[in-house]
Amino acid sequence: YEPPLQPGVSGYSYLKHVAVARLLLNRVNHIVVRQCPEVENVCQLALQFGADTLLGTNVPELERQVRAAGFSLGL
């Protein structure tokens, strides 16, 4: 499942989608989030709110976000 990342959505609303998805969609294996340039640390928070997969084009930035959230890369 990938929560909607639409123009103008706030970081709060996006994280709420992630958290609710993790709680209610118990048969979904992965919650996917995209790198959000509008909100710097939304990837870090999304990992802490239940997401387990990050998508984006800037790999070094994604790695930094994962480590800053306190997780290790599962390569």
C-alpha positions as protocol buffer text, in pm:
chain_id: "A"
residue {
  index: 1
  type: TYR
  ca { x: 0 y: 0 z: 0 }
}
residue {
  index: 2
  type: GLU
  ca { x: 123 y: 348 z: -78 }
}
residue {
  index: 3
  type: PRO
  ca { x: -46 y: 643 z: 96 }
}
residue {
  index: 4
  type: PRO
  ca { x: -135 y: 923 z: -146 }
}
residue {
  index: 5
  type: LEU
  ca { x: 128 y: 1194 z: -184 }
}
residue {
  index: 6
  type: GLN
  ca { x: -55 y: 1476 z: -354 }
}
residue {
  index: 7
  type: PRO
  ca { x: 49 y: 1838 z: -405 }
}
residue {
  index: 8
  type: GLY
  ca { x: -53 y: 2046 z: -108 }
}
residue {
  index: 9
  type: VAL
  ca { x: -90 y: 1757 z: 137 }
}
residue {
  index: 10
  type: SER
  ca { x: 58 y: 1841 z: 475 }
}
residue {
  index: 11
  type: GLY
  ca { x: 320 y: 1627 z: 644 }
}
residue {
  index: 12
  type: TYR
  ca { x: 71 y: 1567 z: 925 }
}
residue {
  index: 13
  type: SER
  ca { x: -194 y: 1431 z: 689 }
}
residue {
  index: 14
  type: TYR
  ca { x: 57 y: 1210 z: 511 }
}
residue {
  index: 15
  type: LEU
  ca { x: 183 y: 1062 z: 837 }
}
residue {
  index: 16
  type: LYS
  ca { x: -174 y: 1007 z: 950 }
}
residue {
  index: 17
  type: HIS
  ca { x: -236 y: 802 z: 634 }
}
residue {
  index: 18
  type: VAL
  ca { x: 77 y: 595 z: 706 }
}
residue {
  index: 19
  type: ALA
  ca { x: -17 y: 528 z: 1069 }
}
residue {
  index: 20
  type: VAL
  ca { x: -380 y: 442 z: 995 }
}
residue {
  index: 21
  type: ALA
  ca { x: -273 y: 214 z: 710 }
}
residue {
  index: 22
  type: ARG
  ca { x: -39 y: 23 z: 942 }
}
residue {
  index: 23
  type: LEU
  ca { x: -313 y: -17 z: 1202 }
}
residue {
  index: 24
  type: LEU
  ca { x: -603 y: -107 z: 975 }
}
residue {
  index: 25
  type: LEU
  ca { x: -442 y: -287 z: 682 }
}
residue {
  index: 26
  type: ASN
  ca { x: -300 y: -580 z: 874 }
}
residue {
  index: 27
  type: ARG
  ca { x: -284 y: -803 z: 565 }
}
residue {
  index: 28
  type: VAL
  ca { x: -67 y: -558 z: 375 }
}
residue {
  index: 29
  type: ASN
  ca { x: 298 y: -663 z: 392 }
}
residue {
  index: 30
  type: HIS
  ca { x: 457 y: -331 z: 301 }
}
residue {
  index: 31
  type: ILE
  ca { x: 367 y: 32 z: 357 }
}
residue {
  index: 32
  type: VAL
  ca { x: 555 y: 231 z: 93 }
}
residue {
  index: 33
  type: VAL
  ca { x: 635 y: 602 z: 124 }
}
residue {
  index: 34
  type: ARG
  ca { x: 791 y: 836 z: -128 }
}
residue {
  index: 35
  type: GLN
  ca { x: 1055 y: 1093 z: -59 }
}
residue {
  index: 36
  type: CYS
  ca { x: 870 y: 1419 z: 1 }
}
residue {
  index: 37
  type: PRO
  ca { x: 1078 y: 1725 z: -93 }
}
residue {
  index: 38
  type: GLU
  ca { x: 828 y: 1964 z: 67 }
}
residue {
  index: 39
  type: VAL
  ca { x: 876 y: 1820 z: 415 }
}
residue {
  index: 40
  type: GLU
  ca { x: 1238 y: 1739 z: 504 }
}
residue {
  index: 41
  type: ASN
  ca { x: 1195 y: 1468 z: 763 }
}
residue {
  index: 42
  type: VAL
  ca { x: 866 y: 1309 z: 660 }
}
residue {
  index: 43
  type: CYS
  ca { x: 1052 y: 993 z: 549 }
}
residue {
  index: 44
  type: GLN
  ca { x: 1208 y: 954 z: 893 }
}
residue {
  index: 45
  type: LEU
  ca { x: 876 y: 999 z: 1067 }
}
residue {
  index: 46
  type: ALA
  ca { x: 694 y: 771 z: 824 }
}
residue {
  index: 47
  type: LEU
  ca { x: 937 y: 490 z: 909 }
}
residue {
  index: 48
  type: GLN
  ca { x: 862 y: 541 z: 1277 }
}
residue {
  index: 49
  type: PHE
  ca { x: 486 y: 550 z: 1204 }
}
residue {
  index: 50
  type: GLY
  ca { x: 486 y: 207 z: 1038 }
}
residue {
  index: 51
  type: ALA
  ca { x: 623 y: 240 z: 685 }
}
residue {
  index: 52
  type: ASP
  ca { x: 887 y: -9 z: 584 }
}
residue {
  index: 53
  type: THR
  ca { x: 981 y: 87 z: 227 }
}
residue {
  index: 54
  type: LEU
  ca { x: 1107 y: 420 z: 92 }
}
residue {
  index: 55
  type: LEU
  ca { x: 1092 y: 521 z: -274 }
}
residue {
  index: 56
  type: GLY
  ca { x: 1278 y: 803 z: -441 }
}
residue {
  index: 57
  type: THR
  ca { x: 1544 y: 889 z: -694 }
}
residue {
  index: 58
  type: ASN
  ca { x: 1808 y: 1030 z: -461 }
}
residue {
  index: 59
  type: VAL
  ca { x: 1959 y: 713 z: -310 }
}
residue {
  index: 60
  type: PRO
  ca { x: 2212 y: 885 z: -78 }
}
residue {
  index: 61
  type: GLU
  ca { x: 1933 y: 1100 z: 66 }
}
residue {
  index: 62
  type: LEU
  ca { x: 1711 y: 795 z: 120 }
}
residue {
  index: 63
  type: GLU
  ca { x: 1998 y: 619 z: 299 }
}
residue {
  index: 64
  type: ARG
  ca { x: 2047 y: 925 z: 519 }
}
residue {
  index: 65
  type: GLN
  ca { x: 1676 y: 934 z: 603 }
}
residue {
  index: 66
  type: VAL
  ca { x: 1677 y: 565 z: 700 }
}
residue {
  index: 67
  type: ARG
  ca { x: 1980 y: 603 z: 924 }
}
residue {
  index: 68
  type: ALA
  ca { x: 1844 y: 924 z: 1079 }
}
residue {
  index: 69
  type: ALA
  ca { x: 1526 y: 736 z: 1169 }
}
residue {
  index: 70
  type: GLY
  ca { x: 1737 y: 486 z: 1363 }
}
residue {
  index: 71
  type: PHE
  ca { x: 1713 y: 194 z: 1121 }
}
residue {
  index: 72
  type: SER
  ca { x: 1971 y: 8 z: 915 }
}
residue {
  index: 73
  type: LEU
  ca { x: 1955 y: -64 z: 545 }
}
residue {
  index: 74
  type: GLY
  ca { x: 1833 y: -410 z: 456 }
}
residue {
  index: 75
  type: LEU
  ca { x: 2054 y: -469 z: 154 }
}
